Amino acid sequence: LSPRTEALLYAADRAQHVAEVIRPALKRGQLVVSDRYVDSSLAYQAGGRELTIEDIRGLSEWATGGLMPQRTYLLDMDPEQSHARLHHQLDRLEVAGDDFQERTRQEFLRLAEVEAERYMVLDATQSPDEVWELIQEDFDALIARQRAQDASQEPVEGTEGRRL
């Protein structure tokens, strides 16, 4: 696939997933946890594939109707170390090469620096149980804050379902 084709396919898939799964769940008042969302496209397509961040951001915002996560958990690890942990046949992105992997990682870290309030960067060299515990603590705190905020305010018309 060409980099542009790949970006368009991911955006199309994400648009459909938002329309069929995420927005309906949010309208029902459910919490949504998603693996690999807009931040992944920004890192993989703009960082790894070297397309422009503006193009990928615009395409992603259009595809999702601007729906962004409240929190992104970035499990950071040197790509070489992460590959050592894999126990399956490598996919297309995993075999894209060391330069691609490092560009993608650096773009993720740059995004996390720019939006530090939304990102939680975790040292993924820790055990999976340790990483999960950190995520669970943060997730529980986010839910508690959101419930407290919801209880203290009346909803503003037209703002429901804007964030995951």
C-alpha positions in Angstrom: 0.0 0.0 0.0 1.1 3.5 -0.6 1.3 5.7 2.5 -1.6 7.8 1.3 -3.7 4.7 0.6 -2.9 3.4 4.0 -3.9 6.6 5.7 -7.2 6.8 3.8 -8.0 3.1 4.7 -7.4 3.7 8.4 -9.5 6.9 8.3 -12.4 5.1 6.5 -12.3 2.3 9.0 -12.2 4.7 11.9 -15.1 6.7 10.4 -17.3 3.6 10.2 -16.3 2.5 13.7 -17.1 5.9 15.2 -20.5 5.9 13.4 -21.5 2.3 14.3 -19.9 1.7 17.7 -18.4 4.7 19.5 -21.0 7.5 19.0 -23.9 5.2 19.8 -22.2 3.9 22.9 -21.5 7.5 24.1 -25.1 8.5 23.4 -26.1 5.6 25.7 -23.8 7.0 28.4 -21.3 4.2 28.2 -17.6 4.5 28.6 -15.6 3.7 25.5 -12.1 2.2 25.5 -10.4 1.9 22.1 -7.2 0.4 21.0 -5.4 2.6 18.4 -7.4 5.7 17.6 -6.5 9.0 16.0 -3.2 9.3 17.9 -2.0 6.1 16.2 -2.7 7.5 12.8 -0.8 10.7 13.6 2.2 8.7 14.8 2.2 5.9 12.2 1.2 7.9 9.1 2.7 11.3 9.8 5.7 10.0 11.8 6.4 6.6 10.4 5.2 7.0 6.8 6.3 10.7 6.7 3.1 12.2 5.5 2.3 15.6 6.8 0.9 15.9 10.3 -1.6 18.5 9.0 -2.9 16.2 6.3 -3.3 13.3 8.8 -4.8 15.4 11.5 -7.3 17.0 9.1 -8.3 13.6 7.6 -8.6 12.1 11.1 -10.7 15.0 12.4 -13.0 14.8 9.4 -13.3 11.0 9.6 -14.2 11.1 13.3 -16.2 14.3 13.3 -13.7 15.7 15.7 -14.2 13.1 18.4 -11.1 12.8 20.5 -10.2 10.7 23.6 -10.1 12.1 27.0 -7.0 10.1 27.7 -4.4 8.3 25.6 -2.1 5.8 27.2 1.2 5.6 25.5 3.1 2.5 26.3 6.6 3.6 25.5 9.5 1.2 24.8 12.4 1.1 22.5 11.2 -0.6 19.3 14.0 -3.3 19.5 12.9 -4.3 23.0 9.2 -4.3 22.0 9.9 -6.7 19.1 11.7 -9.0 21.5 8.4 -9.4 23.4 6.3 -10.4 20.4 5.2 -14.0 20.1 3.4 -13.9 16.8 4.1 -13.4 13.1 5.0 -9.7 12.5 2.4 -7.6 10.7 3.0 -5.0 8.0 3.7 -2.2 10.5 6.0 -4.3 12.7 8.2 -5.3 9.7 8.4 -1.7 8.3 12.0 -1.3 9.6 13.9 0.3 12.4 13.8 3.8 11.0 10.0 3.6 10.6 9.6 2.3 14.2 11.8 5.0 15.6 10.1 7.8 13.7 6.7 6.5 14.9 7.9 6.3 18.5 9.3 9.8 18.3 6.1 11.2 16.9 4.1 9.5 19.7 6.4 11.1 22.2 6.1 14.5 20.5 2.4 14.3 20.5 2.4 13.4 24.2 4.6 16.4 24.9 2.3 18.7 23.0 -0.9 17.4 24.7 0.6 16.4 28.1 -2.8 16.8 29.9 -4.4 14.2 27.6 -1.5 11.7 27.4 -0.2 9.4 30.1 3.2 8.0 29.0 4.1 4.8 30.7 7.4 3.0 30.8 6.5 -0.3 29.0 9.7 -2.0 30.0 7.9 -2.7 33.3 5.9 -5.9 33.7 2.5 -6.0 32.1 0.9 -6.2 35.6 2.8 -3.1 36.7 1.7 -1.2 33.5 -1.9 -2.4 33.9 -2.0 -1.2 37.6 -0.9 2.3 36.6 -3.5 2.5 33.8 -6.2 1.1 36.1 -5.4 3.7 38.8 -5.5 6.6 36.3 -8.6 5.3 34.6 -10.5 4.9 37.9 -9.4 8.5 38.8 -10.7 9.8 35.5 -14.0 8.1 35.9 -14.4 9.5 39.4 -13.6 13.0 38.3 -16.0 12.7 35.4 -18.8 11.4 37.6 -18.2 14.2 40.1 -18.3 16.8 37.4 -21.4 15.3 35.8 -23.2 15.4 39.2 -22.3 19.0 39.8 -23.4 20.4 36.4 -26.4 20.4 34.2 -25.6 19.2 30.7 -25.0 21.9 28.1 -27.2 21.3 25.0 -25.2 20.0 22.1 -22.0 19.0 24.0 -22.9 15.4 24.8 -20.7 12.8 23.1 -17.8 15.1 22.2 -15.1 13.2 24.0 -14.4 9.5 24.6 
